[in-house]
Amino acid sequence: MTDSDSLVRDYMASGDSGDLNRLGRYLHDDVILHDPNGQTGSGLDREKETWRTARAAMPDRHVVKEVVSAGSFVAARITVSGTLRGAFAGVSADAGAFEVDQAVFMHLSGGKVQEMWTIVDTGGFYRQVGGYPER
């Protein structure tokens, strides 16, 4: 297992377990985050809040399928499976089980993530949990 592979797996395991204080081992304090919903923000505290919100609604499990790295760039293919147990992304609570693919692209600096892009199969998520959110 490479250092990049360990970083991705340990980062996901920290979020999945709710050990959000460990995220600082993997992310810079001023990390730049590009979310699936098209919003860009920054900061370790923002990422912790993202994990808190997601875990409250869906105590999921991320399975890292593969990690590829080239220099300071890392790409990972991940499967997220779980059950929606609370309102999330415009969908009501207890909407059911789901399994979706996710891709994460990371730029590392000094052994930590400086910038991260996350892409999730949101269409697949909405189809599995009962429809698209109301606008």
N, C-alpha and C positions, 0 to 999 in steps of 0.2 A: 504494500500500500504506500502510495506517495504522500508527501507532506500535504499536497493540495487535496488529495483524496480524503485524508484524515481531517483536514480543515472543514471540508464540506459536510462530511458525515457527523463530525462532532458539533458543528454549528446547528445542523438540523436536529440532532439528538437533544441539544440544550433547549431549543425552542419547544420540541415535542414534550419534553419532561417538565417544562415550566421553570427550569433553572435559568431564568433570564439574566441573572447577574453574571453567568458564565459567558454570555454573548460578547462581553468586552474582551475576551481572549481572542476572538475571531474577527471582530469589527473595530475599525477606528472610531473614536468618539464622534468624529465629523463625517462619518460614512455618508455617501450620496446614494439614495435609494430610488430606483425607478420601479414603481408598483404596477401590477397588472391592470389597474383601473386607469392608467395613463397619468397618474400624479407622480411628481418628483418631489422629494423632500430630503432632509438630511438629519443625521444625528442618531447616535446609539439609543437615546431615550425614545425616539420615534419608532425605531425598530422594536424595542421592547414593548411599546404600546401596541404595535401591530400584532405581535405574538400574543399578548394578553387578550386582545379583542378576538382573535381567531380561536384561541384555546377555549375561551368562555363559550363560544358557540359550537365548536367542533373539536373535541379532544382527539385530534387525528394522529395518524402515523405516517411519516414520510419515509419512503423507501428509496434510497439513492441507488439508481440502476447502474449508472456509469459516470465517470468523471474523466475529463480530458483537459490537459493543461499544456500551455506553451508559454514559457517564460512567466510573466506576471499575470497572464490571462487564464482563467479557469472556466470551464463549461461543465454543467452537470445536468443529467436527465433524471428526473425524480417522479415517483408515483405517490400521490397523496390519496389515502383512503380513510374513510371515517363515517361518522353519522352526525348529521346536523342536529344539534340539541338546543340551539338557541338562534335567535334572529341574526342573520348575517348577510351582508351584501344585498339587502332588499328582499330576502327570502325569509318567511316566517319560521319560527322555531319548530323543531321536531318534524322537519320536512323529509327526513329519510337518509338512507345510506348513499354514499357516492364513492367513486374512484376516478381520479383525473390525473392527467399528465401535467408536469410542470418542468420548465427549463429555467435554470439559473445561470447567469453569466456574471463573473466576478473579476474585477481588476484588483490585484493585490499590491500592497506597498508595505515593506517591512514585515512581511509574513502575516499581515491582516488585510481584510477586505476594505478597500478605499472607496469602491463604487460597485453597485450591484443592480442588475436588471433581472426582473422576475417575470416570466411569461407563464400563464396558467390557462388551461383549456376551460375557460369560463362558460362557453356554450355547453360543453359536456356536463359541467357542474350543474348548470341551471336545468338542463333536460332531466338529469337524474334526481334532482330534489324537488321537482314539481313545477317548473316553469320559470319564466323570466320575471324579474322584479317589476313592480308597477312604476310607471314614471309620472 
